[in-house]
Amino acid sequence: MFITFEGIEGSGKGTALRRSLEWLAEQGCNAVQTREPGGSGLGASLRSLLLHTSSRISSEAELFLYLADRAQHVEEIIRPALASGRTVLSDRFADSTIVYQGYGRGLDPQELFRLNDLAVKGLWPDLTLVLDLDVEVGLERARRRNQEQGLAESEGRFEAEALAFHAKVRDGYRQWAALHPERIRLIDASGSPEEVFARIAPYLAKAL
């Protein structure tokens, strides 16, 4: 089983993923966590290019860097884990590129879907959980987290984007989720981590 966590900056994906991993372990499910960008060896190098505030990258270059990261991630990490019978939980996957570079940057979402499908060789998640949150709340969380962890410069490129960009991304996730109701679930990410996970748990149980 392949489960991905999506959402705007600061929506709580990482926390939700970790709680989901713990819950799955309690159910006897052998699961592994990963992330994008940076889940593979190549991805770790690309992550610094994609997220550093000093990077000046065109929308098209940004797209192909993410596709390269994803292709290697699938080949090196995700497919082998799935083949061994493990459940994979990923903090971001192909839907991020479709939404951020598509709805956010203005590239064609359907063309992005085709390019991503090529990069992942047809491997899409069984379940995608989109954590939906007010963009101002999410950005405040993300910027505070980066400051506390010393990541404001090395991983703050998207947090530095204008509020209007993040509003497009949030709306893009909602539109994309509506187009793919067979696998994408929109989760209200307001409230405490416990309240958010309580909304996620029924989908995990159903997936099992």
TAGI-V27450 format. One record per run of one state. SS is the DSSP state (H for helix, E for strand, - for the rest). FROM is the first residue (numbers start at 1). TO is the last residue. Records with the same first field share a line. If there is no record, write none. Layout:
SS=FROM-TO / FROM-TO
//
This chain:
-=1-1 / 8-12 / 27-30 / 36-40 / 52-58 / 84-86 / 92-93 / 105-108 / 121-126 / 133-134 / 150-162 / 180-183 / 189-192 / 208-208
E=2-7 / 31-35 / 87-91 / 127-132 / 184-188
H=13-26 / 41-51 / 59-83 / 94-104 / 109-120 / 135-149 / 163-179 / 193-207
//
